Amino acid sequence: MRALTVQPGATGKGNSIPVSVEELPDPSPGDGELLVRGLGIGICGTDREIIGGHYGWAPPGASRLVLGHESLGRVLSAPAGSAFAEGDLVAGVVRRPDPVPCGACARGEFDMCRNGEYTERGIKELDGYASELWTVETDYAVRVDARLESVGNLVEPTSVVAKAWDQVDRVGARSWFEPQRALVTGAGPIGLLAALLAKQRGLDVHVADLVKAGPKPDAVRALGAEYHSDPIGDVAAKVQPDVVIEATGVGEVVFDAMAATAPYGIVCLTGVSAAGRRLTIDAGATNRSMVLENDVVIGSVNANLRHYAAAASALAAADLDWLNRLVSRRVPLERFSEALTPEPDDIKVVLTL
């Protein structure tokens, strides 16, 4: 079978070619595993960071890692008595609990691993899903609605925002909490999917990004949300959101959003900021506002099994035409370099297998 592999830590300088399509042996499913025909993987910034040598670990004893964590495939064989059958569409969960395990992993909350010994398909010490065939444990597979074949790769990024909203709910439950307005910063895949889940919750949804025209503003408006391209501080001051889902990782945006929530506001950070960038902020004013208004800022990454299930349900309930807007390009495996090179109007690129 063909697979997209990378040498983690390589930069591509000189004669080094960190990413390539390789011929690998077909996998054989073990006990309790599905054999899956890969249909495609979504490409995200994490894949580009791994290829750039900034992140990623090959499996123990190997020099190369099969990429791909935003998976979609069709079941070729399933264990007798499992909840899956030949022909089912499935997505594979990315993270696996650490073997120790820590208290969180022992309770199924492996997205909150305390000791960092977790592994991740296509990222950290486990081969990913960017191959024509792959296997996955039935306990780490999620069935995808048959009508979502064209957009099923959105399950994994949707699981990330399903977790973000789950965390917001848990924080809000410390007292009475009935949010009315949500502000999403960033109109990439995570931001747009966060807005989708906010609309499904019946909230007044606002999305802020820099671009003034094109597929991102169009997708926001088609969702029934309001799009803003003004400075985030102005937008947040106008909207006074009860909840902010931050999906840019831009430091200025993070702090401007924090400064203008409604009282008892919750800001959930899902974007990862680059290190080494410095800001001048009024720390005293930020502290005063957070304390006097009972505000909360939380970080959220990855997802566990219930978040994948919530993501699959949210996508099944969504408008399929709207979801298809999010897939900008579909690129065949042999032209992987095109998929890995972002274009200005891209939202989500899918590498077809």
C-alpha positions in Angstrom: 0.0 0.0 0.0 1.0 3.6 -0.5 1.4 5.9 2.5 2.6 9.5 3.1 5.5 9.4 5.5 7.8 11.9 7.1 11.2 11.9 8.9 10.4 13.9 12.0 13.1 16.4 12.8 14.4 16.7 9.2 14.2 20.1 7.6 14.5 19.2 3.9 17.9 20.9 3.6 20.6 19.5 1.3 19.7 16.0 0.1 17.2 15.4 2.9 13.6 14.8 1.7 11.6 14.7 4.9 8.2 13.8 3.3 7.4 11.3 0.6 4.9 8.6 -0.6 6.3 5.2 0.2 5.2 1.6 -0.5 4.6 -0.1 2.8 3.3 -3.6 3.7 -0.4 -3.9 3.9 -1.5 -4.0 7.6 -3.2 -7.0 9.2 -5.9 -6.2 11.8 -5.3 -7.7 15.2 -7.9 -8.8 17.7 -10.5 -6.1 18.2 -9.3 -4.1 15.2 -11.0 -2.8 12.1 -9.3 -3.0 8.7 -10.1 0.2 6.9 -9.7 1.5 3.3 -8.5 5.1 3.7 -10.5 7.7 1.8 -8.7 10.8 2.7 -7.0 12.9 5.4 -7.5 16.5 6.2 -4.4 18.7 6.3 -3.7 21.1 9.1 -1.0 23.2 10.6 0.3 20.3 12.8 1.1 18.3 9.7 3.1 21.3 8.3 4.9 21.7 11.6 5.9 18.0 11.6 7.1 18.3 8.0 9.0 21.4 8.9 10.9 19.5 11.6 9.4 21.5 14.5 7.3 18.7 16.0 6.5 15.0 15.7 8.0 11.6 16.8 8.4 8.4 14.8 7.3 5.1 16.4 9.9 3.5 18.6 12.6 1.9 16.5 11.5 3.6 13.3 13.0 6.6 11.5 9.8 7.6 9.7 6.2 8.4 10.7 3.1 7.9 8.6 1.3 11.2 8.7 -2.4 12.0 9.0 -4.7 12.5 12.0 -7.9 13.9 10.4 -9.0 10.6 9.1 -11.9 9.1 7.1 -12.2 5.6 5.8 -14.5 2.7 4.9 -14.5 -0.5 6.9 -13.3 -3.6 5.0 -13.5 -6.0 7.9 -14.7 -5.8 11.5 -14.5 -8.2 14.4 -17.6 -10.4 14.9 -19.9 -8.9 17.5 -18.5 -5.4 17.3 -20.6 -2.3 16.7 -19.1 -2.0 13.2 -19.8 -3.7 9.8 -18.2 -3.8 6.4 -19.0 -0.6 4.5 -19.3 1.7 7.5 -17.6 5.1 7.3 -15.3 5.6 10.3 -12.9 8.1 11.7 -10.1 7.1 14.0 -9.4 8.8 17.3 -6.0 10.4 17.4 -4.7 10.2 21.0 -4.1 7.0 23.1 -3.8 7.0 26.9 -0.4 6.7 28.5 0.5 3.2 29.6 1.2 4.1 33.2 -1.6 5.5 33.3 -2.0 8.9 35.0 -5.3 9.5 36.8 -6.9 11.3 33.9 -6.0 8.6 31.3 -7.2 5.9 33.7 -10.6 7.5 33.7 -10.9 7.9 29.9 -9.9 11.6 29.9 -6.7 10.9 27.9 -7.1 14.4 26.3 -6.1 15.7 29.7 -3.1 13.5 30.3 -1.0 14.7 33.2 2.4 13.1 32.5 2.8 13.6 28.8 3.3 9.9 28.1 0.3 9.7 25.7 0.8 8.7 22.1 -1.0 10.1 19.0 -1.7 8.7 15.5 0.3 10.6 12.9 1.9 12.9 15.4 3.6 11.2 18.4 5.0 7.6 18.3 2.1 6.0 16.4 1.7 5.9 12.6 -1.2 8.0 11.3 -4.0 7.5 8.8 -2.4 8.8 5.6 -2.3 5.4 4.0 -4.4 3.4 1.5 -5.2 0.9 4.3 -5.1 1.3 8.0 -6.2 -0.5 11.2 -7.8 0.9 14.3 -9.1 -0.6 17.5 -12.8 -0.7 17.7 -12.7 1.3 21.0 -11.0 4.1 19.1 -13.1 4.3 16.0 -16.2 6.5 15.5 -18.9 5.7 13.0 -19.6 8.6 10.6 -23.0 9.2 9.0 -23.1 7.7 5.5 -24.2 11.1 4.0 -21.0 12.7 5.2 -18.6 10.9 2.9 -17.5 14.1 1.3 -16.8 15.9 4.6 -16.1 13.2 7.1 -12.6 14.4 7.6 -14.1 17.2 9.6 -14.8 14.8 12.5 -11.4 15.3 14.1 -11.3 19.1 14.0 -15.0 19.2 15.1 -14.0 17.0 18.1 -11.6 19.7 19.2 -14.3 22.3 19.3 -16.8 19.8 20.9 -14.3 19.5 23.7 -13.9 23.3 23.9 -17.6 23.7 24.3 -17.7 20.9 26.8 -15.0 22.7 28.9 -17.0 25.9 28.7 -20.1 24.1 30.0 -18.1 22.6 32.9 -16.7 26.0 33.9 -20.1 27.7 33.5 -21.7 25.1 35.7 -19.9 26.5 38.8 -22.8 28.9 39.0 -25.9 29.9 37.0 -24.9 30.2 33.3 -27.1 30.9 30.3 -24.8 32.4 27.6 -26.5 34.4 24.9 -23.7 35.6 22.7 -20.5 33.9 21.4 -17.5 35.4 19.7 -15.3 33.2 17.7 -11.9 34.6 16.7 -10.5 33.2 13.5 -12.5 31.8 10.5 -10.3 28.8 9.7 -11.7 25.3 10.1 -11.6 25.3 13.9 -13.3 28.7 14.1 -16.0 27.9 11.6 -16.7 24.6 13.3 -16.8 26.3 16.7 -19.4 28.7 15.2 -21.4 25.8 13.8 -21.7 24.3 17.3 -22.5 27.6 18.8 -25.4 28.1 16.3 -26.6 24.5 17.1 -26.7 25.7 20.7 -29.0 28.6 19.7 -26.5 31.3 20.5 -26.1 34.7 18.8 -22.8 34.0 17.0 -20.2 36.5 15.9 -17.0 35.5 14.0 -14.0 37.8 13.6 -11.1 37.4 11.1 -8.9 39.7 9.0 -10.1 38.9 5.5 -12.9 41.1 4.2 -14.2 38.9 1.4 -14.1 35.4 0.1 -15.1 31.9 1.3 -14.6 32.5 5.0 -17.0 35.5 5.4 -19.4 33.8 3.0 -19.4 30.6 5.1 -20.1 32.6 8.3 -23.0 34.5 6.8 -24.4 31.2 5.3 -24.4 29.8 8.8 -26.6 32.6 10.0 -23.8 34.2 12.1 -22.4 37.8 11.9 -18.9 38.3 10.4 -16.5 41.0 11.5 -13.2 42.2 10.1 -12.7 45.2 12.4 -10.0 45.1 15.1 -10.8 42.4 17.7 -10.9 44.8 20.6 -13.6 46.9 18.8 -15.6 43.8 17.9 -15.4 42.3 21.4 -16.4 45.7 23.0 -19.4 45.9 20.7 -20.5 42.3 21.1 -19.8 41.8 24.8 -19.7 38.0 24.4 -20.5 35.6 27.2 -18.2 33.1 25.6 -15.1 33.5 23.4 -13.7 30.6 21.4 -10.2 31.8 20.4 -8.9 30.0 17.3 -6.1 32.1 16.0 -3.3 31.8 18.6 -2.4 35.4 17.9 -1.3 37.0 21.2 -2.9 40.4 20.6 -6.2 38.8 19.7 -6.1 36.6 22.8 -5.7 39.6 25.2 -8.1 41.9 23.4 -10.7 39.2 23.5 -10.1 38.6 27.2 -10.5 42.3 28.0 -14.0 42.7 26.7 -16.2 39.8 27.7 -19.4 40.2 29.5 -19.2 39.7 33.3 -18.6 36.1 34.2 -17.3 35.6 30.7 -15.4 32.5 29.6 -12.6 32.5 27.1 -11.5 29.2 25.7 -8.1 29.2 23.9 -7.8 26.6 21.1 -5.2 28.3 19.0 -1.5 27.7 19.8 0.7 30.8 19.9 4.2 30.9 18.5 6.9 31.4 21.2 9.1 34.4 21.3 6.6 37.1 20.5 6.3 39.8 23.1 3.4 42.0 24.0 3.0 45.1 26.2 -0.2 44.6 28.2 -1.8 46.3 31.2 -1.5 43.3 33.5 -3.1 45.2 36.4 -6.2 46.0 34.4 -6.5 42.5 33.1 -6.2 41.0 36.6 -8.7 43.5 38.0 -11.3 42.8 35.3 -10.9 39.0 35.7 -11.2 39.1 39.4 -14.1 41.6 39.7 -16.1 40.0 37.0 -15.4 36.3 37.8 -14.0 35.8 34.3 -12.2 32.6 33.3 -9.6 31.8 30.7 -9.0 28.1 29.9 -6.9 26.3 27.3 -8.2 23.3 25.4 -6.5 20.8 23.1 -7.3 17.4 21.6 -10.4 15.4 22.4 -11.5 12.1 24.0 -14.1 9.6 22.9 -17.2 11.4 24.0 -16.0 14.5 22.1 -15.6 12.5 18.9 -19.1 11.1 19.4 -20.4 14.6 19.9 -18.6 15.8 16.8 -20.0 13.0 14.6 -23.5 13.9 15.9 -23.0 17.6 15.3 -21.9 17.0 11.7 -24.8 14.6 11.0 -27.2 17.4 12.1 -25.5 20.1 10.0 -26.4 21.3 6.5 -24.3 19.2 4.1 -24.0 22.0 1.6 -22.6 24.3 4.3 -20.1 21.6 5.4 -19.0 21.2 1.8 -18.1 24.9 1.7 -15.3 24.1 4.2 -13.4 21.7 1.9 -11.5 24.1 -0.4 -9.5 21.5 -2.4 -9.2 17.8 -2.8 -5.7 16.7 -3.9 -4.7 13.1 -4.8 -2.0 11.4 -2.7 0.7 11.5 -5.5 0.4 15.3 -5.6 0.8 15.7 -1.8 3.1 18.7 -2.1 0.1 20.7 -3.5 -2.0 19.8 -0.5 0.7 20.8 1.9 1.1 24.2 0.3 -1.6 26.6 1.6 -3.4 28.9 -0.8 -5.0 32.2 0.1 -8.7 31.0 0.0 -8.1 27.6 1.6 -10.3 26.6 4.5 -9.7 22.8 4.7 -7.6 20.8 2.1 -8.2 17.0 1.9 -5.6 14.6 0.6 -7.5 11.8 -1.1 -6.2 8.3 -0.7 
